[in-house]
């Protein structure tokens, strides 16, 4: 075997109920494409509504702080921070296993006067403002380091014509204020994603200016992971073509796109400023649907939003997150802008807490699915004690298996060759957990015991026995026939699903520049020796599943946490493997993905390790596939 694993320990090592239907949420419609997020209001954080908490948990897998992390709320006075609501917001996200967004570090609105003014109203000096920025960003970001996944670092700094907005930050520091904001944020949490966020991003001048901003930050060696397109849109503006232009323009600069503040107003647009209350007649004209949307308007709204989401799905490889700016129509800021007291209908969930018709139509094929698996849709098995096992549909396709010789960590047994899959299959969204193992097998052999950690200390033979029992149960329940079976993935299936159309060392499109023991490129994806091994007694060993970023097909922990048994015995790649290659044999069997006990190169998509089929180790587990049956030879 390859000896990159740091620890190899061999430790000693129910019933199941299948639910015929599982209600799906909106987030499940976009599983493996992008996160679906919602802005959480300060009211919901301070006085939680149990119904709305359930809506958040069911329909969304990302949350953003609507107001409680803005400077005026979290840092109202120079020597006083107010973390109560922000702490509760972050804890809510952690509880729901959400992708958590901090909003926003630097913004000219919601900015207390002390931050940029002297007592007499004059501007602070450059050094004084920079120090306020540094202290604020360091304090807030450091407090939530390792908990908040990404930050809107700078908000709304550019005008529609591409010129700089004349904010206090710009007037005192010039355009360098953005550079310093990103620098300070990265210093405070090197692992957090960093974003620039703005509205009207389809305006030609602003689009071009943001492209230049991305280029400048990258040229100066600063991290910028994504651009946030706020997307407060109307029934006619902007056009889908202009939205697409901006998605492509930003993506072409090597960053992801976040649709960061989506809402679609059903009401007439106003040419007046936000502070104009105007006449009663004017207010009435801007609030025509106080008693509900007419059917024809509702249909137009749903058609418009359906086309917008279809565009997002078309570019799912470029979009990392779609976040709606509020939970239900009743929570939207548009009820108070441009005049107070309006009744708008801009979000995905209405005032009765029901999803909008275009989503109901999409969900109708998923809300009562899990009786039998359907290609192109996720599949879920309900186990005992409320435990579930989720699988992702993996499409047919062709990929290059192995790695190029110049890839850091490349081994000669990773020869590049083409593999074609003519049959679709399903793969476990996560590694098999200890709770799932106990539901099928009864006992728990793991060394790092916790229900939400991957099971380990199981041999290749043990893993196959789990698959055999699950297959028997599912067939007895009538969910699958003799033509399908649960099994360990083949080595080719594993790498194909791991890569999800990437060719880099890791499935986030990144390859380390050198073969070292530490890899920032891997930190966002997996648990490995530098963040889980060494002499780190508080984090030593495996971790709960699903805490790191998934690949674009929605699979978690493909890199690190525990290595994963695959079906094949270890051997050199065949010259002509043919489609859907499947080899079976007990001997020295392959383990893929690396583990918490491995260095970065051992966690690459192409890396191949092998152990005796009888080996049970604290850093080896497995995940399963549901695949067409085959004859064992």
PyMOL commands that set and color helices and strands:
alter all, ss='L'
color gray80, all
select helices_A, chain A and resi 26-30+42-46+50-59+71-74+84-95+113-115+126-143+168-173+176-188+204-219+240-251+280-285+295-314+329-331+333-335+357-363+384-386+412-414+434-441+460-476+491-499+520-523+529-532+600-603
alter helices_A, ss='H'
color red, helices_A
select strands_A, chain A and resi 35-40+62-65+99-106+150-155+193-198+226-229+232-233+256-264+319-324+379-382+388-394+397-401+417-421+425-428+484-488+563-569+588-592+608-612+620-621+624-628
alter strands_A, ss='S'
color yellow, strands_A
deselect
rebuild
show_as cartoon
